[in-house]
Amino acid sequence: MTMTTADTGMTTFAADHNDTEVKQISPGFMFTLALVIVAIAVGLVATMGLGGLILWAVGSAWIMLAILVVMTAGG
């Protein structure tokens, strides 16, 4: 005779979420990412002037919208 969930109890099959480790992004990585973003914006403004700033604003708006779509897509 096989054992069912009711025989063994649900605790052996349920996930234990109390021991999960919360992983955080390091401040150094975020600083580097911000530095790269600002450097790209400065580079576009230096090479294209005001058009580069407008292009950067439009591009970053589309990227933020795409991130929002991906974040809200599953549910």
N, C-alpha and C positions, 0 to 999 in steps of 0.2 A: 504494500500500500504506500502511495506517495504522500509526502508531507505537503500541505497547503499553507498559504499565508495565515489562515486562521489557526492552524495547528502550531505554527512556530512563533506566531506573534508578529505584529507589524513593525516592531522596533528593529528587527534585523534587516528589514528591507527599506525602511525610511532613511533618507539622507540626514546626516547630522550636520547642521549648518552652524553649530556653535564653535567649531574648531577651524572654520575657514579663515584664511589669512587675507586681510584687506591689503591689496597691492596699490601703492600710490606712485605717482610719477615724481621723479626726483626734481628738486628745484633747479639743479644744474641743467637738466635737459630742457626745462621750460624756459630758463634764461637764454639758452642757446637757440631755442626755437624762436623766441621773441627777437633775438638779435638778427637771425636770418631773415625774418619777416620784415623788420625795419630796414635791413640792408638792401633787400630787393626793392622796397618802396623808394628808398633814397637813390638807388641805381636807376630806376625808371624815371624819376624826376630829374636826375642829373643828365640823362641822355635824351629824354623827350620833353622836358619842361612840364608845363601844366597838363599836356596831353598824357604824359606818363602817369601823373597823379590821378587823372580821371580813369585811365585804363586800369590802374591798380585798384581804385575804389570799385569799379564795375566787376573786375575779376574776383576781388575778395567777397563782394556781395553774392556772386554766383556760388563761390565755394561754401560760404556760410549757409546758403539755401540748400545746397546739395547735402551738407552735413545734417541739416534739420530733416530732410527727406529720409536719409538713411537711418537716423535715430528714431524716427516715428514709423518706419515701414514695417514692422513685424507685429504690430499689435494693437 
